[in-house]
Amino acid sequence: MKKSGIFLIILLLAAVIAVNSMFTVRENQYACTVRFSKIIETTDQAGLHFKIPFLDNVKYFTKATQFYDIPPSEVLTSDKQNMTVDCYILWSISDPKLFYQTLGSTGVAEQRLDALTYNELKTVMGTLAQSDIINMNDGAERNQIYEGIAADVDDLAKTYGIHVEDVKIKQFDLPESNLNAVYSRMISERNQMAEKYTADGNYEASIIRNDVDKQVRIIVSNAEAEAAKLVAEGEAEYMRMLAAAYDSQDKQDFYEFRLALEALKNSLNGDEKTVILDGSSELAQILMGAE
């Protein structure tokens, strides 16, 4: 009975030692074997690995790209303007041994990246005027600035076993206290631009209207001249035809008599039927029955 108990204890101890002498590494992990607070081995090979039980511990670090959202902070431009920068960092562990020796954890790493990025932003933005950052130029110009910041932060972070893949600016704006003044200035500038465009448009419209009016006057004048010419030609033709039709004294007398009758008719078309004629006129003599 005692031998079986001892055997069970030995078997249990062997199992515990076996379990504590093995560890597994995933494909997206680094594994650091630590003995007495010192790293004696680092591996990124996925699979089963061995260590000395009870003496060695294993620290795991991810290979994946990590995201850190830096809290907004203020920087000063070269023209002494405060700007609020809100950005984030994409980073990964490039040297797990150095990372563990210098930082030890992700939380400490993020604090260090926060300080490195803020110092770099403060340095770079201190060389730029506010108009170099907030303007209507192509965004590619600002991207070059951000890429330079990312490269500089990456160089500084290498001493901690960190690779900074990118630094992205989410928002680059004025402090809350200055926003209203800037917005008012921008609105005033846009209003001035709108007034200029309106004035230019009115000027161009007046030129077009004046030109159209000039063309209309020319066309109307030419049309009136042509009409007057046609009327004169028509009247001349009418007079020629009359002269041809009434080429004798009898015809002319008859024509004049018709005109007189027509005049009499026109004078009797109203309520007043009284006509005063000279007694010597042929029309009066006809009306009075004289031969």
PEKARA-V394864 format. One record per pair of residues at least 24 apart in sequence whose ideal C-beta (glycine too) atoms are under 10 Angstrom apart, sorted by sequence separation. I is the first residue (numbers start at 1). GAP is how many residues later the second one is. D is the distance in whole Angstrom. If there is no record, write none. Layout:
# PEKARA-V394864
i & gap & d
I & GAP & D
I & GAP & D
This chain:
# PEKARA-V394864
i & gap & d
24 & 24 & 6
25 & 24 & 6
33 & 24 & 8
34 & 24 & 7
66 & 24 & 7
67 & 24 & 8
89 & 24 & 6
124 & 24 & 7
125 & 24 & 9
145 & 24 & 9
260 & 24 & 10
23 & 25 & 8
24 & 25 & 7
32 & 25 & 9
33 & 25 & 6
34 & 25 & 6
65 & 25 & 5
66 & 25 & 6
89 & 25 & 8
121 & 25 & 10
124 & 25 & 6
257 & 25 & 7
261 & 25 & 9
22 & 26 & 6
23 & 26 & 6
32 & 26 & 7
33 & 26 & 8
65 & 26 & 7
66 & 26 & 6
91 & 26 & 10
123 & 26 & 9
143 & 26 & 9
146 & 26 & 9
256 & 26 & 9
257 & 26 & 8
260 & 26 & 9
22 & 27 & 7
23 & 27 & 8
31 & 27 & 5
32 & 27 & 4
65 & 27 & 5
66 & 27 & 8
89 & 27 & 9
142 & 27 & 8
145 & 27 & 10
256 & 27 & 10
21 & 28 & 10
22 & 28 & 6
23 & 28 & 6
31 & 28 & 7
32 & 28 & 8
64 & 28 & 7
65 & 28 & 10
89 & 28 & 6
120 & 28 & 9
121 & 28 & 6
124 & 28 & 8
21 & 29 & 6
22 & 29 & 8
30 & 29 & 8
31 & 29 & 6
32 & 29 & 7
63 & 29 & 7
64 & 29 & 9
88 & 29 & 9
120 & 29 & 5
123 & 29 & 8
253 & 29 & 9
257 & 29 & 8
21 & 30 & 6
30 & 30 & 7
31 & 30 & 8
62 & 30 & 8
63 & 30 & 7
87 & 30 & 7
120 & 30 & 9
142 & 30 & 8
20 & 31 & 8
21 & 31 & 7
22 & 31 & 9
29 & 31 & 5
30 & 31 & 4
61 & 31 & 10
62 & 31 & 7
63 & 31 & 10
87 & 31 & 9
120 & 31 & 10
121 & 31 & 10
18 & 32 & 10
20 & 32 & 9
21 & 32 & 4
29 & 32 & 7
30 & 32 & 8
61 & 32 & 5
85 & 32 & 9
117 & 32 & 8
120 & 32 & 5
121 & 32 & 9
20 & 33 & 4
21 & 33 & 9
23 & 33 & 9
25 & 33 & 9
29 & 33 & 6
30 & 33 & 6
63 & 33 & 9
85 & 33 & 8
117 & 33 & 9
119 & 33 & 10
120 & 33 & 5
19 & 34 & 8
20 & 34 & 6
23 & 34 & 9
24 & 34 & 9
26 & 34 & 8
28 & 34 & 6
29 & 34 & 6
62 & 34 & 10
87 & 34 & 7
119 & 34 & 9
17 & 35 & 10
18 & 35 & 8
20 & 35 & 9
21 & 35 & 9
23 & 35 & 5
25 & 35 & 8
28 & 35 & 5
29 & 35 & 9
61 & 35 & 5
117 & 35 & 9
118 & 35 & 10
120 & 35 & 10
17 & 36 & 5
20 & 36 & 9
24 & 36 & 10
26 & 36 & 9
27 & 36 & 8
28 & 36 & 5
60 & 36 & 9
61 & 36 & 10
85 & 36 & 6
116 & 36 & 9
117 & 36 & 5
120 & 36 & 7
133 & 36 & 10
16 & 37 & 8
17 & 37 & 8
23 & 37 & 9
26 & 37 & 9
59 & 37 & 8
85 & 37 & 9
116 & 37 & 5
119 & 37 & 8
16 & 38 & 9
61 & 38 & 6
68 & 38 & 9
83 & 38 & 9
116 & 38 & 10
134 & 38 & 7
61 & 39 & 7
116 & 39 & 10
117 & 39 & 9
133 & 39 & 6
134 & 39 & 8
59 & 40 & 10
66 & 40 & 7
70 & 40 & 9
85 & 40 & 8
113 & 40 & 7
116 & 40 & 5
117 & 40 & 9
133 & 40 & 10
134 & 40 & 8
59 & 41 & 6
68 & 41 & 8
69 & 41 & 9
73 & 41 & 9
115 & 41 & 10
116 & 41 & 6
68 & 42 & 5
83 & 42 & 7
66 & 43 & 9
68 & 43 & 10
70 & 43 & 8
71 & 43 & 8
75 & 43 & 8
113 & 43 & 9
116 & 43 & 10
61 & 44 & 9
62 & 44 & 8
66 & 44 & 9
70 & 44 & 5
73 & 44 & 9
74 & 44 & 10
81 & 44 & 10
112 & 44 & 9
113 & 44 & 7
116 & 44 & 9
130 & 44 & 8
59 & 45 & 9
61 & 45 & 8
68 & 45 & 6
70 & 45 & 10
73 & 45 & 5
83 & 45 & 9
112 & 45 & 8
59 & 46 & 9
68 & 46 & 8
75 & 46 & 5
76 & 46 & 7
80 & 46 & 10
116 & 46 & 9
121 & 46 & 8
66 & 47 & 10
70 & 47 & 6
71 & 47 & 9
74 & 47 & 10
75 & 47 & 5
78 & 47 & 8
83 & 47 & 7
112 & 47 & 10
113 & 47 & 9
117 & 47 & 8
120 & 47 & 8
125 & 47 & 9
61 & 48 & 10
70 & 48 & 7
73 & 48 & 8
74 & 48 & 9
75 & 48 & 9
77 & 48 & 6
78 & 48 & 6
81 & 48 & 8
82 & 48 & 9
85 & 48 & 10
109 & 48 & 9
112 & 48 & 6
116 & 48 & 8
121 & 48 & 9
130 & 48 & 10
134 & 48 & 8
68 & 49 & 9
73 & 49 & 8
75 & 49 & 9
76 & 49 & 7
77 & 49 & 7
78 & 49 & 6
79 & 49 & 9
80 & 49 & 10
81 & 49 & 4
113 & 49 & 7
75 & 50 & 4
76 & 50 & 6
77 & 50 & 9
78 & 50 & 6
79 & 50 & 5
80 & 50 & 9
81 & 50 & 9
83 & 50 & 7
112 & 50 & 8
117 & 50 & 6
70 & 51 & 9
74 & 51 & 10
75 & 51 & 7
77 & 51 & 6
78 & 51 & 5
79 & 51 & 6
83 & 51 & 8
109 & 51 & 7
113 & 51 & 7
116 & 51 & 10
121 & 51 & 10
44 & 52 & 8
77 & 52 & 6
78 & 52 & 8
79 & 52 & 8
81 & 52 & 9
108 & 52 & 9
109 & 52 & 9
130 & 52 & 9
134 & 52 & 10
42 & 53 & 9
43 & 53 & 9
75 & 53 & 10
77 & 53 & 5
79 & 53 & 9
81 & 53 & 9
109 & 53 & 6
42 & 54 & 5
77 & 54 & 9
78 & 54 & 8
113 & 54 & 9
42 & 55 & 5
77 & 55 & 8
41 & 56 & 9
42 & 56 & 10
77 & 56 & 7
39 & 57 & 8
40 & 57 & 10
42 & 57 & 10
77 & 57 & 10
102 & 57 & 7
103 & 57 & 5
39 & 58 & 5
42 & 58 & 8
75 & 58 & 10
102 & 58 & 5
103 & 58 & 8
39 & 59 & 10
87 & 59 & 8
101 & 59 & 9
102 & 59 & 7
103 & 59 & 8
90 & 60 & 9
94 & 60 & 10
98 & 60 & 9
101 & 60 & 8
102 & 60 & 9
39 & 61 & 6
89 & 61 & 8
98 & 61 & 8
99 & 61 & 6
100 & 61 & 8
38 & 62 & 10
39 & 62 & 7
87 & 62 & 9
91 & 62 & 9
98 & 62 & 7
99 & 62 & 3
30 & 63 & 7
38 & 63 & 9
87 & 63 & 10
91 & 63 & 9
94 & 63 & 9
95 & 63 & 8
98 & 63 & 3
99 & 63 & 7
30 & 64 & 10
32 & 64 & 6
89 & 64 & 8
94 & 64 & 7
95 & 64 & 10
97 & 64 & 7
98 & 64 & 9
30 & 65 & 9
31 & 65 & 8
32 & 65 & 6
89 & 65 & 10
95 & 65 & 8
96 & 65 & 7
30 & 66 & 4
34 & 66 & 8
91 & 66 & 7
94 & 66 & 9
95 & 66 & 3
29 & 67 & 9
30 & 67 & 9
32 & 67 & 9
93 & 67 & 9
94 & 67 & 6
95 & 67 & 8
32 & 68 & 5
89 & 68 & 9
93 & 68 & 6
94 & 68 & 6
95 & 68 & 9
30 & 69 & 8
32 & 69 & 10
93 & 69 & 6
94 & 69 & 4
30 & 70 & 9
92 & 70 & 7
93 & 70 & 8
94 & 70 & 10
91 & 71 & 6
92 & 71 & 5
91 & 72 & 7
92 & 72 & 9
89 & 73 & 10
90 & 73 & 10
91 & 73 & 5
92 & 73 & 6
90 & 74 & 7
91 & 74 & 6
89 & 75 & 6
90 & 75 & 4
91 & 75 & 9
89 & 76 & 8
90 & 76 & 5
91 & 76 & 9
89 & 77 & 7
90 & 77 & 8
88 & 78 & 9
89 & 78 & 6
90 & 78 & 7
88 & 79 & 8
89 & 79 & 8
87 & 80 & 6
88 & 80 & 6
87 & 81 & 6
88 & 81 & 9
86 & 82 & 10
87 & 82 & 5
88 & 82 & 6
86 & 83 & 7
87 & 83 & 6
85 & 84 & 7
86 & 84 & 5
87 & 84 & 8
85 & 85 & 9
86 & 85 & 4
87 & 85 & 8
85 & 86 & 8
86 & 86 & 8
84 & 87 & 7
85 & 87 & 6
86 & 87 & 8
84 & 88 & 8
85 & 88 & 8
83 & 89 & 6
84 & 89 & 5
83 & 90 & 7
84 & 90 & 7
83 & 91 & 6
84 & 91 & 5
82 & 92 & 7
83 & 92 & 8
84 & 92 & 8
81 & 93 & 8
82 & 93 & 5
81 & 94 & 9
84 & 94 & 9
82 & 95 & 8
83 & 95 & 9
84 & 95 & 10
66 & 96 & 10
68 & 96 & 10
82 & 96 & 7
70 & 97 & 9
75 & 97 & 9
81 & 97 & 8
65 & 98 & 9
72 & 98 & 9
66 & 99 & 9
72 & 99 & 8
61 & 100 & 9
65 & 100 & 6
70 & 100 & 9
74 & 100 & 10
65 & 101 & 9
67 & 101 & 10
69 & 101 & 8
72 & 101 & 9
74 & 101 & 6
81 & 101 & 10
72 & 103 & 10
30 & 131 & 10
